[in-house]
Amino acid sequence: MERLQKLIAAAGICSRRAAEQLILDGRVTLNGQVVTELGTKAGPDDLILVDGEPVRPLARTRYVMLNKPAGYVTTRSDTHQRATVYDLLYEDDHVLYPVGRLDRDTTGLLLLTNDGELTHRLTHPSREVEKVYLAWTDPRPTRETLKQLRQGVELEDGPAVPKAAHIASPEHFELTLAEGRNREVRRIFEAVGHRVLLLRRIRLGTLELGPLKEGKARPLTPHEVRALRELVDLA
């Protein structure tokens, strides 16, 4: 027996967090009964429906890395008719969902998968999975600003202390975070008086962007998948 949200995520419908919200919203039924309790469990012989559609196990788990360009939103569809990251993927990969998000103007590494358990663990705050960003700013990096970054700053939703901060070149910083708060990198730089001109994510946990061209996607190698799963204690 497994919790409903885990079974829904494992079917590639959405992440586990999103599955929990589906349950709370009353959009999930178990054997004909609407379920709103997050602790509810089901087995292989139970009928689970989401919005009236049956939840079926996936035959194949897939992992894709995209080098996201600026100007694309991280969502399947957009009410403002803006371009989405799914416009850059093969149609077969439209069933995948992103592991975390990048805002519209942020570029770089975006992982998409139908592995719900991996997504849950990589995005859970308790795991403190590292994300590494390069940030080009105005004004340019200074040692005084670097000192402020390493000490941490106070944001409206609490203190933010990078795990690491470096001046990567005269034009940009390298920043490592272990949180996933909304627009956190940009807000950190705003707090020290710097405007972010360009922001690129180059690493997520053990996964590195490498030479993948902007706007292109590729499947992860077995070694990359294994390293990510080991990072979050998945066999």
URZILIN-V823431 format. One record per run of one state. SS is the DSSP state (2 for helix, 1 for strand, 0 for the rest). FROM is the first residue (numbers start at 0). TO is the last residue. Records with the same first field share a line. If there is no record, write none. Layout:
SS=FROM-TO / FROM-TO
This chain:
0=0-0 / 10-14 / 24-26 / 30-31 / 35-39 / 42-46 / 50-51 / 54-61 / 68-71 / 73-82 / 88-89 / 95-95 / 98-105 / 113-114 / 123-123 / 127-129 / 138-141 / 151-151 / 155-156 / 160-162 / 167-170 / 177-182 / 191-193 / 204-205 / 208-215 / 219-220 / 231-234
1=1-2 / 27-29 / 32-34 / 40-41 / 47-49 / 52-53 / 62-67 / 72-72 / 83-83 / 96-97 / 106-112 / 130-137 / 152-154 / 157-159 / 163-166 / 171-176 / 194-203 / 206-207 / 216-218
2=3-9 / 15-23 / 84-87 / 90-94 / 115-122 / 124-126 / 142-150 / 183-190 / 221-230
